[in-house]
C-alpha cells in the first residue's frame, strides 16, 4: 500500500497534469491526445468518476467532466474545441476502439 506521502505526490502530479491540459495547453485537442496517446481529458474525467464510484461516491459523467474541466463540457467546446478533420476522425475511431473499447 502506498504511503501517505506517495499518495500526496501522486495527487500533486495529477493536479499538475490537469493544469497543463486545462490551462497551459488548451490548444491541444482531445482528439489529438486520443490519437497520439490513447487517452484525453474525457478519459481522465472518466477515470476520476470511476475512482469516486469505486469508493461509494455517486458521481455521473457530466459531474466528473465539470470537476475535471472546471467548466461545463459545452463551455469547453465553445471556448477551445475546433472541428476535427476527416483524418483525425478516422484515426480517432481506431484509437477509441483500441484504448477504450467498441462501445
C-alpha positions in Angstrom: 0.0 0.0 0.0 1.4 3.4 -0.9 2.4 5.7 1.9 0.5 9.0 2.6 3.5 10.9 1.1 3.4 8.8 -2.1 -0.4 9.4 -2.4 0.1 13.2 -1.9 2.9 13.2 -4.5 0.7 11.3 -7.0 -2.2 13.7 -6.3 0.1 16.7 -6.9 1.4 15.2 -10.2 -2.2 14.7 -11.3 -3.2 18.3 -10.4 -0.2 19.5 -12.4 -1.2 17.3 -15.4 -4.7 18.7 -15.1 -3.4 22.3 -15.0 -1.2 21.6 -18.0 -4.1 20.3 -20.1 -6.7 22.7 -18.8 -4.7 26.0 -18.6 -1.3 25.7 -20.3 -2.2 23.8 -23.4 -5.9 24.4 -24.2 -4.8 24.5 -27.9 -4.2 20.7 -27.8 -7.3 19.0 -28.9 -8.8 15.9 -27.2 -8.9 14.1 -30.5 -5.1 14.6 -31.0 -4.4 13.4 -27.4 -6.5 10.3 -28.0 -5.0 9.6 -31.4 -1.4 10.0 -30.2 -1.5 8.9 -26.5 -4.6 6.7 -26.2 -6.3 9.0 -23.7 -7.7 12.5 -23.5 -9.3 14.9 -21.0 -12.5 12.9 -21.2 -10.7 9.8 -20.2 -9.1 11.5 -17.2 -12.5 12.7 -16.1 -14.0 9.2 -16.6 -11.2 7.7 -14.5 -11.9 10.3 -11.8 -15.6 9.3 -11.9 -14.7 5.6 -11.8 -12.4 6.1 -8.8 -15.2 8.0 -7.0 -17.8 5.3 -7.8 -15.4 2.6 -6.6 -15.3 4.4 -3.3 -19.0 4.6 -2.9 -19.2 8.3 -4.1 -22.0 8.7 -6.5 -20.8 10.8 -9.5 -22.1 10.9 -13.0 -20.2 11.5 -16.2 -21.2 15.2 -16.6 -20.4 16.0 -13.0 -16.9 14.3 -13.3 -16.3 16.2 -16.5 -17.2 19.5 -15.0 -15.0 18.9 -12.0 -12.1 18.0 -14.2 -12.6 20.7 -16.8 -13.5 23.4 -14.3 -16.5 24.3 -16.5 -19.3 22.6 -18.4 -18.4 20.5 -21.4 -20.4 22.9 -23.6 -18.3 25.8 -22.4 -15.1 23.9 -23.0 -16.2 23.1 -26.5 -17.3 26.6 -27.2 -14.1 28.1 -25.9 -11.4 25.6 -27.1 -12.6 22.8 -29.3 -12.1 23.0 -33.1 -13.6 20.9 -35.8 -11.9 17.7 -36.4 -10.6 16.8 -39.9 -11.7 13.6 -41.6 -8.2 12.2 -41.0 -8.4 13.0 -37.3 -11.9 11.4 -37.1 -10.7 8.2 -38.9 -7.6 7.9 -36.5 -9.9 8.6 -33.5 -12.2 5.7 -34.5 -9.2 3.3 -34.4 -7.7 4.8 -31.3 -11.0 4.7 -29.4 -11.6 1.1 -30.3 -8.1 0.2 -29.2 -7.9 2.2 -26.0 -11.5 2.5 -24.8 -13.4 -0.3 -26.5 -16.0 -0.6 -29.2 -18.8 0.9 -27.1 
